[in-house]
Amino acid sequence: MIHILENQESLLSQYIAEVRDVEIQKDSMRFRRNMERLGEIFAYEISKKLSWKEKEVITPLGEAQCKVLTDQPVIATILRAGLPMHQGILNYFDRAENAFISAYRKHHKNGSFTIQIEYASCPPIDEKVLILSDPMLATGASMVLTYKELLSKGKPLHTHIVSILASAQGIDYVKKHLPSGSFTLWLGAVDDELTARAYIVPGLGDAGDLAYGSKL
């Protein structure tokens, strides 16, 4: 199942326009806040697909039958670019446990690169809903390796994979390399092109650098 939220008119489109805009990107605080807002929108949409139960709540004037989440999800993200969007998701699932994965592109002299995972901090995820976010789904390789790394910690009930921007190639790669029926893709928008260095075009640039400054 793939959900592309920009296909429906909403404030999500406004925030995506702003994170793409080279002028607005100059304000890193605004960029981080927009990424956080997008995470909040994704969290709200995903919440509609989760399990709910009835709960009796005592009010100052009586009793009310309310619906609450049956279980809290586990929220995971790829460092460092995913942190602002992760915070947005956590703002809504504020009782969720969290997982963090350090993954990066290791570039080689011939111009190619491999994905390296150096660290993973994860609570138990057996039979839990996992929400795995990364702002950019370019080749899809980082997402697939991260998902497989998390599977070494347990088997989730279902995984919701969240990206603000995706390439068509990245979507195909994830669909090919992850078990069918085990995940749902939640995307803000889809761009068709990848550069030779595997950056999404028109994309938005390097989300980590825009949020936190350039790296060596």
Secondary structure as UniProt FT lines:
FT   STRAND          2..4
FT   HELIX           5..7
FT   HELIX           11..20
FT   TURN            22..23
FT   HELIX           24..26
FT   HELIX           28..47
FT   TURN            48..49
FT   STRAND          52..59
FT   TURN            60..61
FT   STRAND          62..69
FT   STRAND          74..79
FT   TURN            80..82
FT   HELIX           83..92
FT   TURN            94..95
FT   STRAND          97..107
FT   TURN            109..110
FT   STRAND          113..121
FT   TURN            126..127
FT   STRAND          129..133
FT   STRAND          136..137
FT   HELIX           141..151
FT   TURN            152..153
FT   STRAND          158..167
FT   HELIX           168..177
FT   TURN            180..181
FT   STRAND          183..191
FT   STRAND          193..194
FT   TURN            196..197
FT   STRAND          200..201
FT   HELIX           207..212
//
